Amino acid sequence: MQRNKTIKVKDKTFSVSISERALKRQIKRIAEKINRDYEGQEPVFLAVLNGSFIFAADLLREIDLPCEISFVKLASYEGTSSTGSIREVIGLNIDITGRPVIIVEDIVDTGLTMAHMLETLQKQNPASIDICTLLLKPEKLQVKLDIRYVCMQIPDDFVVGYGLDYDGFGRNTKDIYTII
Ligand code: 5GP
């Protein structure tokens, strides 16, 4: 089916940059790697909402290990401590103690979100934690992060589609689009 090469999301225009086909191919490649690396284990996938919901659904269907999935969110609120904003992981309804954990993220930009997530999850003593991200902007990384599974690296441009949003909109496309 012919799809639009450019789309408008709210006040911005985006041009198609990664096709559904290319995404599926890279997701299959990463899933096969996870299937090999985790052979004999029962990992817990933690998909970070909202952006990763489509990626997680496609990734999980390529995983042939016995596994569980839980959808988590990083909620920020203003605390009373001097550090100001406090962020906590909400929605984690599986006990990850002693379990191998794979975080499923849509995009790693500065890396601060993932660094915080790792720090929070480590407190629950999982057996191991790996990060699996659909997209990585390597030029933007501000922290040292060991990301074991990266489907695709992209330049430092804002993207939408395939679960990723611009101001809440634009998640419902099959391809990924870059701002122009
Ligand atoms: P980080 O903490 O790595 O800087 O930011 C990660 C989060 O920023 C992602 O989960 C995503 O919500 C958001 N983000 C970063 N870059 C983009 C982008 O190009 N497009 C969209 N839609 N979100 C982005």
Residues whose N, C-alpha, C, O or C-beta is under 5 A from the ligand:
A	BS01	5GP	G51 I107 V108 D109 T110 G111 L112 T113 M114 D157 F158 V159 V160 L164 D165 Y166
